[in-house]
Amino acid sequence: MNNLANRLTNVMDYHPTIALAIIEDRSRLLGTTTHKDFFVFEDNSVIVRDSLGFWYTETLEFANYEIAENWL
């Protein structure tokens, strides 16, 4: 999958400042759980920041599920 979230996780290792600027500019906060922040882009790809500061991608369906489960 060649979506924005996947491309940004690759950039994060080498140019974190650039990647964070793109995330801030091109995404919106989808939701937050106890240990994760989920950001969604216009192409519906999702990037996740966990409590340890690691970034990775997730599917929109799983992100919505995890956010909903956190509120139950």
N, C-alpha and C positions, 0 to 999 in steps of 0.2 A: 504494500500500500504506500503510495507516494503522496501522502497528505501533509499538510502544514505541520501538524503535531509531530509526525515522524521525522520530518526534515529538521525541526527545531531540536529534538532530542539529540540528533547527530551534531548539530552546531554547538549545543550546550557544553560539550566536552572541550571544545577548542576556543570558542568565543562566547563565554557566558554572558558578558555585558550586552552584546548584540542580540543574543537569543532572548534575554529578559526584556530588552526594549521592544522587540517584535511581539512577544507575548503580551506585554502591557498595551501595545498599540492595536493589535489585531484580534484580541480575544476578550471575552467577558467571563467573569467568575460564574461558573455554573452552580457551584455549591461547595460547602465545606463540611468535612466530617471531623471527628476527633483528631485524626492523624493525617488528613490529606486535604489539599485544595485542588479543585477540578476547574480547569479553564477550557472553554469551548471556542472554536474558531468558526468562521463563516462557512467552511466546508464540512462542518459537524464533526471534525476531528477533535479529540480531547487530549490535553496534556495535564499530567498530575504532578504536583509537588508534594512529597511526603514529609513527615515531621523531621526526618533526618536531612532534608535538603536535596534529596534525589529527585530527578525528573524522569518521567516515563510516559508512554502513551497508553490510552485505554479506549475502549469503544464507548460510544455515547450511551448505548443501552446499559452497559455495565456501570458506567458512572452514575447514570440516573438511578439505577437499582441500589447502588451502594449509598448514595445520598438519601434516598427514600428510607432505606433500612436504618440509617443513623437516626432518623426522626421518629421511628416507631417506639 
